[in-house]
């Protein structure tokens, strides 16, 4: 190699070392080395950011979580992609191979992931195979602590809630766990919120063309995943067929939201719901309007085990892989999934689980079929239903309530009637019937405001099973 080329190689190598030490700082562009071309500088910046030289750089999007520099990947290389197909076997104390999961061997690490949406800052959820020793070995290997674990019916694996005691960011821990073959799914413990807006008879029957005199929903099991419920309320006390507390030990502070949702579905007497003959299977999974992914998954598993036909999910949160998988598994069991589209305004991001394929996302309209102003918009919105100032039971009486939570409950009640009339109707049939018969309210066809339009229970019930 010519002296000039050697000098240039040495300069570039030294620059790369400096770049690694300062962890991908923007100061790369300020080097005083006169021998580096603009192309050299671009390569240094990209390599320090974990990109291949010449790769297209992406502009950060507003609201995205900040990624740690790609240098972390270089410090913890993944043996599966190393250049040497047969790396030397690392040794522990005394020259013996370290035990499985030992921190003597740096765990394989994928690039840190951007975590979006609210989440528990010191926890991750992981699905693992094997017995309890596997979960313990993973905890030891990655410096985590097991806070809970259980077998998930819908996911078909053990779900472990790991705590992060040393303050590492959730995204970093997820990236570290991604290289461990003992884990199949890894996700933040996302936070979800109930979708109730401020509000003060019930016009819902008329708007969705459902006769109060003939509405029944008899023999249909509907799961309501929500707050604690007022089991003594005269509107729903006879409708509750099963209960599950997914957050035992947490003090109950409110029962109104679940009481209203259950009442709109299956209320009787003075507060008649859309399907007064339906059976409510209630899972308490929210307190102070919030819950976490781990708690919601346990409630979904319980509901699936109770052989329900409908699951009402009047809550919204960020996209989560475990939630999507659970919803997919529930749909495969022919369970109809109904969810609130969200009350966060027209520019809000998509609300989940409503935005998942196979989930009926419901937005809210008023007594004149106008869209609730606070409603989320987006192509995932499936149908509309009354949800603005609808009369519903609350603890100690009744009140007018507003929100996509309650529009979702109205749709769950309408669906219970469709299934009660013809139990053989599948989740696919329900979805098709609702979309085909909905009364168009916005732009022709499906639109991001109203979806297919206002639910028409009478027209949907008249459809054949052909």
C-alpha positions as CSV (number, residue, x, y, z in Angstrom):
1,X,0.0,0.0,0.0
2,X,1.4,3.4,-1.0
3,X,2.5,5.8,1.8
4,X,-0.2,8.2,0.8
5,X,-2.9,5.5,0.9
6,X,-1.6,4.2,4.2
7,X,-1.8,7.7,5.7
8,X,-5.3,8.1,4.4
9,X,-6.4,4.7,5.8
10,X,-4.9,5.5,9.2
11,X,-6.7,8.8,9.2
12,X,-10.1,7.3,8.4
13,X,-9.6,4.5,10.9
14,X,-8.7,7.0,13.6
15,X,-11.8,9.1,12.7
16,X,-14.0,6.0,13.0
17,X,-12.6,5.3,16.5
18,X,-13.3,8.9,17.6
19,X,-16.8,8.6,16.2
20,X,-17.5,5.5,18.2
21,X,-16.2,7.1,21.4
22,X,-18.4,10.2,21.1
23,X,-21.5,8.0,20.3
24,X,-22.7,9.4,17.0
25,X,-22.6,13.0,17.9
26,X,-23.5,15.6,15.1
27,X,-19.9,16.9,15.7
28,X,-18.7,14.4,13.1
29,X,-19.2,17.0,10.4
30,X,-16.8,19.3,12.2
31,X,-13.6,17.2,11.9
32,X,-10.5,19.2,10.9
33,X,-8.9,16.4,8.9
34,X,-8.2,17.9,5.4
35,X,-7.9,14.5,3.8
36,X,-11.5,13.4,4.3
37,X,-13.9,14.1,1.4
38,X,-17.6,14.9,1.8
39,X,-18.4,11.2,0.9
40,X,-16.0,10.1,3.7
41,X,-17.8,12.3,6.2
42,X,-21.2,11.0,5.1
43,X,-20.1,7.4,5.5
44,X,-18.7,8.1,9.0
45,X,-22.0,9.7,10.1
46,X,-24.1,6.8,8.7
47,X,-21.8,4.1,10.2
48,X,-21.9,5.8,13.6
49,X,-25.7,5.8,13.4
50,X,-25.8,2.1,12.7
51,X,-26.4,2.4,8.9
52,X,-24.5,1.0,6.0
53,X,-22.4,3.5,4.0
54,X,-24.6,4.9,1.3
55,X,-27.9,3.9,2.9
56,X,-30.8,6.4,2.7
57,X,-31.2,8.4,5.9
58,X,-34.7,8.8,7.2
59,X,-36.0,12.0,8.7
60,X,-37.3,11.6,12.3
61,X,-41.1,11.8,12.5
62,X,-42.8,14.1,15.0
63,X,-43.7,12.2,18.1
64,X,-41.3,9.3,17.5
65,X,-39.3,8.1,20.4
66,X,-35.6,8.9,20.2
67,X,-33.4,5.9,19.3
68,X,-30.1,5.2,21.0
69,X,-27.2,5.4,18.6
70,X,-26.3,2.3,16.5
71,X,-23.1,2.1,18.5
72,X,-24.9,-0.1,21.0
73,X,-25.3,-2.8,18.3
74,X,-21.6,-2.8,17.7
75,X,-20.8,-3.2,21.4
76,X,-23.1,-6.3,21.6
77,X,-22.7,-8.1,18.2
78,X,-25.1,-10.9,17.4
79,X,-23.2,-14.2,17.0
80,X,-25.9,-15.4,14.6
81,X,-24.7,-12.8,12.0
82,X,-21.0,-12.7,12.8
83,X,-18.5,-13.2,9.9
84,X,-17.0,-16.3,11.5
85,X,-19.6,-19.1,11.3
86,X,-17.9,-21.0,14.1
87,X,-16.9,-18.5,16.8
88,X,-14.7,-19.7,19.7
89,X,-16.6,-21.0,22.7
90,X,-16.4,-18.4,25.5
91,X,-15.3,-19.7,28.8
92,X,-16.5,-19.0,32.4
93,X,-14.5,-19.4,35.6
94,X,-11.9,-22.1,35.6
95,X,-12.0,-22.3,31.8
96,X,-15.3,-24.1,31.7
97,X,-18.2,-22.9,29.4
98,X,-20.5,-20.5,31.2
99,X,-23.9,-21.8,32.2
100,X,-26.9,-21.1,29.9
101,X,-28.1,-17.5,30.2
102,X,-24.9,-16.4,32.0
103,X,-24.0,-12.8,31.8
104,X,-20.4,-13.9,31.1
105,X,-21.5,-13.9,27.5
106,X,-22.9,-10.6,26.2
107,X,-26.5,-11.4,25.1
108,X,-27.3,-10.9,21.4
109,X,-28.9,-7.5,20.7
110,X,-31.0,-6.1,17.9
111,X,-31.1,-2.4,17.2
112,X,-33.1,-0.5,19.9
113,X,-36.7,0.0,18.9
114,X,-38.7,3.2,19.1
115,X,-41.5,2.7,21.6
116,X,-44.6,4.7,20.8
117,X,-47.6,5.5,23.0
118,X,-47.8,5.5,26.8
119,X,-46.3,2.5,28.6
120,X,-45.1,1.4,32.0
121,X,-41.6,2.8,32.1
122,X,-39.8,-0.1,33.9
123,X,-41.6,-3.2,32.5
124,X,-41.7,-5.3,29.4
125,X,-44.0,-8.2,28.5
126,X,-42.4,-11.3,27.0
127,X,-43.9,-14.6,25.8
128,X,-41.6,-17.6,26.5
129,X,-41.8,-21.4,26.0
130,X,-40.9,-24.1,28.5
131,X,-41.4,-24.1,32.2
132,X,-40.9,-21.5,34.9
133,X,-37.1,-22.1,34.9
134,X,-36.8,-20.6,31.5
135,X,-38.4,-17.3,32.6
136,X,-36.0,-17.3,35.6
137,X,-33.0,-17.9,33.4
138,X,-34.0,-15.1,31.1
139,X,-34.3,-12.8,34.1
140,X,-30.9,-13.7,35.3
141,X,-29.3,-13.3,31.9
142,X,-30.7,-9.8,31.2
143,X,-30.7,-8.4,34.7
144,X,-34.5,-8.4,35.0
145,X,-36.9,-9.3,37.7
146,X,-40.1,-11.4,37.3
147,X,-43.1,-9.5,38.5
148,X,-45.7,-11.9,37.3
149,X,-46.2,-14.8,34.9
150,X,-49.1,-16.8,33.6
151,X,-50.2,-19.1,30.8
152,X,-52.1,-17.2,28.1
153,X,-55.0,-19.1,26.5
154,X,-55.1,-16.9,23.4
155,X,-51.4,-16.6,22.8
156,X,-50.6,-20.2,23.6
157,X,-47.5,-19.4,25.7
158,X,-46.4,-18.1,29.0
159,X,-46.6,-14.3,29.4
160,X,-43.9,-12.9,31.8
161,X,-44.0,-9.4,33.1
162,X,-40.4,-8.4,33.7
163,X,-39.3,-5.4,35.8
164,X,-36.3,-3.4,34.8
165,X,-34.6,-2.6,38.1
166,X,-31.6,-0.7,36.7
167,X,-33.3,2.1,34.8
168,X,-32.5,0.9,31.3
169,X,-35.0,2.3,28.7
170,X,-37.7,-0.1,27.6
171,X,-36.6,0.1,24.0
172,X,-33.1,-1.1,24.9
173,X,-34.4,-4.0,26.9
174,X,-36.7,-5.1,24.1
175,X,-33.8,-4.9,21.6
176,X,-31.6,-7.0,23.9
177,X,-34.3,-9.6,24.4
178,X,-35.0,-9.8,20.6
179,X,-31.8,-11.9,20.1
180,X,-32.8,-14.6,22.6
181,X,-34.4,-17.6,21.0
182,X,-36.2,-18.5,24.2
183,X,-38.5,-15.5,23.7
184,X,-41.1,-15.5,20.9
185,X,-42.8,-12.1,21.5
186,X,-41.6,-9.0,23.2
187,X,-43.6,-5.8,23.8
188,X,-43.9,-2.8,26.1
189,X,-46.5,-2.9,28.8
190,X,-48.6,-0.3,27.1
191,X,-51.1,1.8,28.9
192,X,-54.7,2.1,27.6
193,X,-57.5,4.5,28.6
194,X,-61.2,4.3,28.7
195,X,-63.0,6.4,26.1
196,X,-65.6,8.5,27.9
197,X,-66.2,12.1,27.2
198,X,-68.0,14.7,29.3
199,X,-71.8,14.7,29.0
200,X,-76.6,14.8,30.3
201,X,-84.3,9.4,26.5
202,X,-82.2,7.1,25.0
203,X,-82.6,7.8,21.3
204,X,-80.2,4.9,20.3
205,X,-83.0,2.4,19.6
206,X,-84.6,4.7,17.0
207,X,-81.3,5.7,15.4
208,X,-80.1,2.1,14.8
209,X,-83.6,0.8,13.9
210,X,-83.8,-1.6,16.8
211,X,-87.3,-2.1,18.4
212,X,-87.2,-1.8,22.2
213,X,-90.2,-4.2,22.4
214,X,-88.5,-7.0,20.5
215,X,-84.8,-6.4,21.4
216,X,-83.5,-9.4,23.3
217,X,-80.0,-10.9,22.8
218,X,-81.1,-13.9,24.8
219,X,-78.5,-16.6,25.3
220,X,-75.7,-14.5,24.0
221,X,-72.6,-14.1,26.2
222,X,-71.0,-10.6,26.0
223,X,-67.7,-9.9,27.7
224,X,-67.2,-6.3,29.0
225,X,-63.5,-5.4,29.7
226,X,-63.7,-2.3,31.7
227,X,-63.7,-0.7,35.2
228,X,-65.3,-2.2,38.3
229,X,-69.0,-2.5,38.0
230,X,-72.0,-1.8,40.2
231,X,-73.4,-5.4,40.6
232,X,-76.3,-4.1,42.6
233,X,-77.6,-1.7,40.1
234,X,-81.2,-2.7,39.2
235,X,-80.5,-2.3,35.5
236,X,-77.8,-4.9,35.3
237,X,-77.8,-7.0,38.5
238,X,-79.6,-9.9,36.8
239,X,-77.6,-9.6,33.6
240,X,-74.2,-10.3,35.2
241,X,-73.4,-14.0,34.7
242,X,-69.7,-14.0,35.4
243,X,-67.0,-11.7,36.9
244,X,-63.2,-11.6,36.9
245,X,-60.9,-9.2,38.6
246,X,-57.7,-8.8,36.5
247,X,-56.2,-6.3,39.1
248,X,-56.9,-7.8,42.5
249,X,-55.4,-5.8,45.4
250,X,-56.0,-2.5,43.6
251,X,-58.5,-0.4,45.4
252,X,-61.8,0.3,43.5
253,X,-62.4,4.0,43.0
254,X,-65.1,4.0,40.4
255,X,-67.8,1.8,38.9
256,X,-69.6,4.1,36.6
257,X,-68.0,3.4,33.2
258,X,-68.5,-0.3,33.2
259,X,-72.0,0.1,34.7
260,X,-72.9,2.4,31.8
261,X,-71.4,0.1,29.1
262,X,-73.0,-3.0,30.5
263,X,-76.3,-1.2,30.9
264,X,-76.3,0.0,27.3
265,X,-75.7,-3.6,26.2
266,X,-78.0,-5.6,28.5
267,X,-79.8,-3.2,30.9
268,X,-83.4,-4.0,31.9
269,X,-86.2,-2.1,33.5
270,X,-86.1,1.7,33.4
271,X,-82.7,1.6,31.7
272,X,-83.3,-0.8,29.0
273,X,-80.2,-1.8,26.9
274,X,-79.9,-2.8,23.3
275,X,-80.0,-6.5,24.2
276,X,-81.7,-6.9,27.6
277,X,-81.6,-10.7,27.4
278,X,-77.9,-11.0,26.9
279,X,-75.5,-12.3,29.6
280,X,-72.7,-10.0,30.7
281,X,-69.3,-11.5,31.6
282,X,-67.5,-8.6,33.3
283,X,-63.7,-8.3,33.7
284,X,-62.4,-5.5,35.8
285,X,-59.2,-4.3,34.1
286,X,-59.2,-0.5,34.6
287,X,-58.8,1.8,37.5
288,X,-58.7,5.6,37.4
289,X,-59.5,5.2,33.7
290,X,-56.3,3.4,32.9
291,X,-54.9,-0.1,32.5
292,X,-51.8,-1.9,31.2
293,X,-51.3,-4.5,28.4
294,X,-50.6,-7.3,30.9
295,X,-53.9,-6.7,32.7
296,X,-55.9,-6.4,29.5
297,X,-54.4,-9.7,28.1
298,X,-55.4,-11.5,31.3
299,X,-59.0,-10.2,30.9
300,X,-59.1,-11.3,27.3
301,X,-57.9,-14.8,28.2
302,X,-60.6,-15.1,30.8
303,X,-63.3,-13.9,28.4
304,X,-62.2,-16.4,25.8
305,X,-62.3,-19.2,28.4
306,X,-65.9,-18.2,29.2
307,X,-67.0,-19.0,25.6
308,X,-68.3,-15.5,25.0
309,X,-69.5,-14.6,21.5
310,X,-68.8,-10.8,21.8
311,X,-66.0,-8.9,23.5
312,X,-66.7,-5.2,24.1
313,X,-63.4,-3.1,24.4
314,X,-64.3,0.5,25.2
315,X,-60.7,1.6,25.5
316,X,-57.9,2.9,23.4
317,X,-54.1,2.8,23.4
318,X,-51.1,2.3,21.2
319,X,-50.3,-0.5,18.8
320,X,-49.0,-3.6,20.6
321,X,-47.9,-6.9,19.1
322,X,-49.3,-9.0,21.9
323,X,-52.7,-7.3,21.8
324,X,-52.9,-7.8,18.0
325,X,-52.0,-11.5,18.4
326,X,-54.6,-11.9,21.1
327,X,-57.3,-10.2,19.0
328,X,-56.4,-12.4,16.0
329,X,-56.6,-15.5,18.1
330,X,-60.0,-14.4,19.5
331,X,-61.3,-13.8,16.0
332,X,-60.2,-17.3,15.0
333,X,-62.4,-18.5,17.7
334,X,-65.3,-16.7,16.0
335,X,-65.6,-14.1,18.7
336,X,-66.9,-10.7,17.5
337,X,-64.6,-8.0,18.7
338,X,-66.1,-4.5,19.1
339,X,-63.9,-1.5,20.2
340,X,-64.2,2.3,20.6
341,X,-62.5,4.3,17.9
342,X,-61.3,6.9,20.4
343,X,-62.1,10.3,21.7
344,X,-58.8,12.1,21.0
345,X,-59.8,14.3,18.0
346,X,-59.6,14.2,14.2
347,X,-55.8,14.5,14.2
348,X,-55.1,11.8,16.8
349,X,-53.1,8.7,15.8
350,X,-55.0,5.4,15.2
351,X,-56.6,3.9,18.3
352,X,-56.0,0.3,19.2
353,X,-57.4,-2.3,19.4
354,X,-60.0,-0.7,17.2
355,X,-57.5,-0.2,14.3
356,X,-56.7,-3.9,14.1
357,X,-58.0,-6.0,11.2
358,X,-61.0,-8.0,12.4
359,X,-62.0,-5.6,15.1
360,X,-65.2,-3.5,14.6
361,X,-64.2,0.1,15.3
362,X,-67.1,2.2,16.4
363,X,-67.3,6.0,16.3
364,X,-70.0,8.1,18.0
365,X,-72.8,10.2,16.6
366,X,-75.6,12.3,18.2
367,X,-79.3,12.3,17.9
368,X,-79.1,14.1,14.5
369,X,-76.5,11.7,13.2
370,X,-73.7,14.3,13.4
371,X,-70.2,13.0,14.3
372,X,-69.0,13.6,17.9
373,X,-66.5,16.4,17.6
374,X,-63.8,14.7,19.7
375,X,-63.9,11.4,17.8
376,X,-60.8,9.9,16.2
377,X,-60.8,9.8,12.4
378,X,-59.1,7.3,10.1
379,X,-59.7,4.5,7.6
380,X,-60.0,2.0,10.4
381,X,-63.4,3.4,11.6
382,X,-65.9,0.8,10.6
383,X,-69.4,1.9,11.7
384,X,-71.1,4.7,13.6
385,X,-73.6,4.5,16.5
386,X,-75.3,6.8,19.0
387,X,-72.7,7.9,21.6
388,X,-73.5,11.5,22.4
389,X,-75.7,12.2,25.4
390,X,-77.2,8.7,25.6
391,X,-79.0,7.8,28.8
392,X,-77.2,5.0,30.7
393,X,-77.1,3.6,34.2
394,X,-74.4,4.8,36.6
395,X,-73.7,4.1,40.2
396,X,-76.8,5.1,42.1
397,X,-78.9,6.0,39.1
398,X,-78.6,7.1,35.5
399,X,-77.0,9.9,33.6
400,X,-76.3,11.1,30.1
401,X,-73.0,9.8,28.8
402,X,-70.9,10.7,25.8
403,X,-68.0,8.9,24.1
404,X,-67.1,6.2,21.6
405,X,-67.1,3.8,24.5
406,X,-70.8,4.0,24.7
407,X,-71.3,3.9,20.9
408,X,-69.3,0.6,21.0
409,X,-71.6,-0.7,23.7
410,X,-74.7,0.1,21.5
411,X,-73.1,-1.8,18.6
412,X,-72.3,-4.8,20.9
413,X,-75.9,-4.9,21.9
414,X,-77.1,-4.7,18.3
415,X,-74.8,-7.6,17.4
416,X,-76.1,-9.6,20.4
417,X,-79.6,-9.4,18.8
418,X,-78.2,-10.6,15.4
419,X,-76.6,-13.6,17.0
420,X,-79.6,-14.4,19.3
421,X,-81.9,-14.5,16.3
422,X,-79.5,-16.8,14.4
423,X,-76.7,-18.3,16.5
424,X,-75.0,-19.8,13.5
425,X,-74.1,-16.3,12.3
426,X,-70.3,-16.0,12.3
427,X,-68.1,-13.1,13.1
428,X,-67.4,-12.7,9.4
429,X,-71.1,-12.6,8.6
430,X,-71.7,-10.0,11.3
431,X,-69.0,-7.8,9.9
432,X,-70.2,-8.1,6.4
433,X,-73.9,-7.5,7.3
434,X,-73.1,-4.4,9.3
435,X,-71.0,-2.9,6.5
436,X,-73.5,-3.8,3.8
437,X,-76.6,-2.3,5.6
438,X,-75.1,0.7,7.4
439,X,-76.8,4.0,6.5
440,X,-74.2,6.1,4.7
441,X,-73.6,9.4,6.6
442,X,-70.5,11.0,5.1
443,X,-68.8,10.8,1.7
444,X,-70.2,8.0,-0.5
445,X,-69.0,4.6,0.7
446,X,-66.7,4.0,3.6
447,X,-65.0,7.2,4.9
448,X,-62.6,8.0,7.8
449,X,-65.3,9.9,9.7
450,X,-68.3,7.6,9.8
451,X,-66.9,4.4,8.4
452,X,-69.6,2.6,6.4
453,X,-72.2,4.7,8.3
454,X,-74.8,4.4,11.0
455,X,-75.6,0.8,12.1
456,X,-79.0,-0.4,10.9
457,X,-79.9,-3.4,13.1
458,X,-83.2,-4.1,11.3
459,X,-81.6,-4.2,7.8
460,X,-78.7,-6.3,9.0
461,X,-81.1,-8.8,10.7
462,X,-83.0,-9.1,7.4
463,X,-79.9,-10.3,5.5
464,X,-79.7,-13.9,4.6
465,X,-76.8,-16.2,5.4
466,X,-76.1,-16.8,1.7
